[in-house]
């Protein structure tokens, strides 16, 4: 058993308990005679249920880097954590396990998971997705509720409107929990962690816009310099990967936790975490793009080929565009232009094109390259982390880049 095997259930349990408390408090504040608000709070509970809590785990690992059995003490900045994470009356740092299971880790984990839920609710609205984690997406559930009760107006419009507001509610709760985590730390560390969290949410909004924008651009003509066109598609797709998903999925949770712990943002440790987090985050999202086409629906909770139906301009698509025939590019254009109306046989044919032209193999090589770059950053700076912290990050990288769901 690795350190991470023992860590995951501890962090998940603490964060799940905190999320239940937060949503319970939200519900208790409202006394709606009609009971309508209960639908919103029920949907919030569903939105944060399930999931692997990997962002919460990464935040906790970052928070524990300056413990007795974490990183080098020379990487500590001013304003480390207190209230269970750093007792400023004692010169020695706290024990790692105390930090990982402490209240600040629970606040931070809840903030990250609430934000993740908010982003997913909004993402499903943007993509007109039918399912999330094997269940109807939030806007579909709200629309079904409208139809069941025979309410006025269009059920679809109600569903979208309610889901947008649900995402806003979750985002508000995330900001509140991030405030609690920051307040539990020294003023410098708290402010630095809060600023990084805010930078994360801003970056995801811009990355999401880039994704939306690229999906409405026309695809190149199937016969128009496919190698050069594919390279341009690759650059655009990688920018979306970096800003919409990679950095907020891995890098920012680590950095926010580390900053709250008092890690110096100008230290070698911080630089290592940035490189590791971004590279592993890119590999994580590239793996997600494979699952979006080839994933097992019983594990992913989404239909196979869903990224093709949603017209996603992924790195996998760019690599395919460079390698397949003119006829295959015409097929891809037809599938992506039809979206959810694409025939199942066309989706299956496009999936075979991706596999047979060598794009899937090339994509796996890119995942391996980014994973190696992230792990290489850890290996290149042996003095910044001790064996326990390095082993935890290495094990998490394996979990994130080799997942099947």
Secondary structure, 3 states (H helix, E strand, C coil): CCHHHHHHHHHHHHHHHHHHHHHHHHHHHCCCCCCCHHHHHHHHHHHHCCCCCHHHHHHHHHHCCCCCCCECHHHECCCCECCCCCCCCCCCCCCHHHHHCCHHHHHHHHHHHHHHHHHHHHHHHHHCCCEECCEECHHHHHHHHHHHHCCCCCHHHHHHHHHHHHHHHHHHHHHHHHHHHHHCECHHHHHHHHHHHHHHHHHHHHHHHHHHHHHHCCCCCCCCCHHHHHHHHHHHHHHHHHHHHHHHHHHHHHHHHHHHHCECCCCHHHHHHHHHHHHHHHHHHHHHHHHHHHCCHHHHCCCCCHHHHCCCCCHHHHHHHHHCCHHHHHHHHHHHHHHHHCCHHHHHHHHHHHHHCCHHHHHHHHHHHHHHHHHHHHHHCCCCECHHHHHHHHHHHHHHHCCCC
